[in-house]
Amino acid sequence: MGPVFWDVIPYVTLAVVAVGTWWRYRYDKFGWTTRSSQLYESRLLRIASPMFHFGILVVIVGHVIGLVIPESWTHALGLSEHAYHLQAVVLGSIAGLSTLIGIGLLIYRRRTTGPVFLAT
């Protein structure tokens, strides 16, 4: 299962994104719009959008830092493996929860506000 998960799935995902984007542009060109949904409802957007974007940014940066920083650096700083994993789990959980709540609020806003639903 390991080789399929790490070697095949990323390429399948990229292919789906590329083909899906091309398909949508080709067959639903006028479905893409530059109309801003902020004009229709901004109270919920003011909370949900920063929550989602800061959360996803911390998630991505946390993964990059976890992959880039060698183990020798954390040992040189005197950070044990347990402490490293504990801070990664705590900060990652906070960032992941922020991302999930933010996207949940954005989806809720999109589905329950009529003009936003029509514009997006």
N, C-alpha and C positions, 0 to 999 in steps of 0.2 A: 504494500500500500504506500510505503514511503516514496519510492521513485515516481509513482503515478501522481501523488499529491504534490511533490516538489518539482517534478520535471515536466509534467503534462498540463496540469490544471492552470498554471500561470499563462501558458501560451493559448490555451483554449479561452481563457478570460479575455486576453488581449484581442484575440480574433473576434470574439463576440462583440466587444466594444467597437472595434473597427468596422465590422460588417453592419452592426446595428446603427452606427452613426451614418454610414454611407446610405443604408436603406432608408433611414428616416429623412435624410436630406433629399434623396432622390424621389421618394414617393409622398412626402409630406412637407415639402419645402415651405409652404405658406403656413404651416402649423407652428413654425418657429417664429417667435415674436420678440421684440425688444420692449414690449410694454412692461412697465414696472408694476408689480403687485403691491408695492409699498403705498401707492396712492390710494388703494382701496381699503387697507387696514394696516395700521402700523403699531398699534398698542402691543399686540402679541408678538409681532415681528421684532420689536425693540428688545424683547426678552429672549426669544427663541434663537434668533440668528447669531448673536454673539456667543450664546451658550454652546450652540452646535459648532461654530467655527473655532472658538478657542479650545473646545474639547477635542475636536479632530486634529487640530494643530499639535496639541500636547501629545496625543496618541501617536501621531506620525513622528514627531521629534523624539519621543521616548523610544520608539522602536529603532530609529536611526542611531541614536546614542547607544542603545543596548547592543547594536550590531557593530558599531565602529570602535567603541572604546575597548581596548584589550584588557584581559583579566589582570595582567601585570600592573596596570595603572591603578586599578581599584585596590590591589594588595599594597602598592606603594603608598597609597593614601591611608592605609590602615583600615580599610572597609572590608569587613568579613563578607563571605559569600551569603551568609544568612541575612545580614543587614542590607546588602545590595538587593537581594530578592525581595525582602520585606518592603523596602522603599519603592521598588519597582511595582509590586503588587498594590500597595496603598495608593501611590500616585496614579498608576494605570487604572485602577478601579474608579478613582475620582474623575479622571479624564473620560473614561469610557461611559460612566454614568451621566456626566454632563453632555456628552455627545448623544447618547440615547434619549435623554430628556429633551434636548434641543431639537433633534430630528422628529421626535414624537409631537412636540408642540408645533413644529412647522407643518407636519402632515395634517395635524388636527386643524390648523388654521386654513390650510389649503382645501380641506374637505368640507368645512363648515361655513366658510365665508363665500357666499355666492359669487361676487365679482372676482375674488381671487381665484376661485375654481375655474371660472370662465377664461381668465387671463393666462392661467398657467396650464 
